[in-house]
């Protein structure tokens, strides 16, 4: 295998990979991925690792800037471990995300089954309602990529303005609480407008919440429309709504099922991080449990179910067969599948389709502008 410590080489960036890096080719034809580059850039880059089919490189110098490149507003861009696309215009960011999901669907032969409904972000800066900051002395900011070195900042360009307004005060609090030892603090703006700070605890210790409120509302509306064929807030069509039940599996704190409480007779929200106690909706029950063990004990025969699946990044993986079999035993007819990793999400979709489920709708929602991450959602139906 070639030595990964070679002198920098000159590369022409010709494309943008869905994982975020610019794409070039060595003279040998091998693909090289170079982070923080844009299509059209001519750069000097150093190879840092080889795989069988491609190489990874680090950017050393931009020799010629692409006409599509934009100036990142953050002074810590490329040093902070957060954003990776501030130099890419948003239209190109979104096109790359859509193309990436189409490629993933194509690999499992689900391409062009249905048209993808696109929900790009309207607010692409100052959108995050929650950030996790790291502090050491007077340095407060984020970890550098791949390290525990704090990159000090005075604000974050993708954080809500309310969070940036308390940045200096948070730094002062950190010095008082931990004058010698490093610390972390999660700063969140609640729906009420109140700022909540959680010190030296695990990620989302105060409860998980999607970081982009506007886009999360669009995600919630899409799920509601898919399951009810109407918008949240409208009255349920004539019938017997008390016979309709919903399983929200890997549902966290009920982000996708709480807005549906008025439309279902009973909702079960299951997750290892589910809240303990009441939800505020008498017909929504939280179950703090892993999904498969809970399903094994659940007795739901004789009722009519819809379901939401929002598993971790790796998808259903080895639990797929048991979960799918249980949903079919319970005669689930409508299923919304949500995924934050396109490859694992389409793998699960294809397995449902091979079992006889029909793929009815697909959408993409951008919850993370300035990064390659995207949320994908689909509606599947199964004949009873």
HELIX and SHEET records of a PDB file:
HELIX    1   1 UNK A   90  UNK A  107  1                                  18    
HELIX    2   2 UNK A  161  UNK A  165  1                                   5    
HELIX    3   3 UNK A  167  UNK A  177  1                                  11    
HELIX    4   4 UNK A  213  UNK A  228  1                                  16    
HELIX    5   5 UNK A  241  UNK A  243  5                                   3    
HELIX    6   6 UNK A  258  UNK A  263  5                                   6    
HELIX    7   7 UNK A  291  UNK A  297  1                                   7    
HELIX    8   8 UNK A  317  UNK A  319  5                                   3    
HELIX    9   9 UNK A  320  UNK A  329  1                                  10    
HELIX   10  10 UNK A  342  UNK A  354  1                                  13    
SHEET    1   A 6 UNK A   9  UNK A  12  0                                        
SHEET    2   A 6 UNK A  42  UNK A  50 -1                                        
SHEET    3   A 6 UNK A  54  UNK A  64 -1                                        
SHEET    4   A 6 UNK A  31  UNK A  34  1                                        
SHEET    5   A 6 UNK A  22  UNK A  25 -1                                        
SHEET    6   A 6 UNK A  15  UNK A  16 -1                                        
SHEET    1   B 8 UNK A 116  UNK A 119  0                                        
SHEET    2   B 8 UNK A 358  UNK A 365  1                                        
SHEET    3   B 8 UNK A 375  UNK A 381 -1                                        
SHEET    4   B 8 UNK A 332  UNK A 339 -1                                        
SHEET    5   B 8 UNK A 304  UNK A 309  1                                        
SHEET    6   B 8 UNK A 244  UNK A 249  1                                        
SHEET    7   B 8 UNK A 266  UNK A 271  1                                        
SHEET    8   B 8 UNK A 284  UNK A 288  1                                        
SHEET    1   C 5 UNK A 150  UNK A 152  0                                        
SHEET    2   C 5 UNK A 139  UNK A 143 -1                                        
SHEET    3   C 5 UNK A 130  UNK A 136 -1                                        
SHEET    4   C 5 UNK A 183  UNK A 189 -1                                        
SHEET    5   C 5 UNK A 195  UNK A 199 -1                                        
END                                                                             
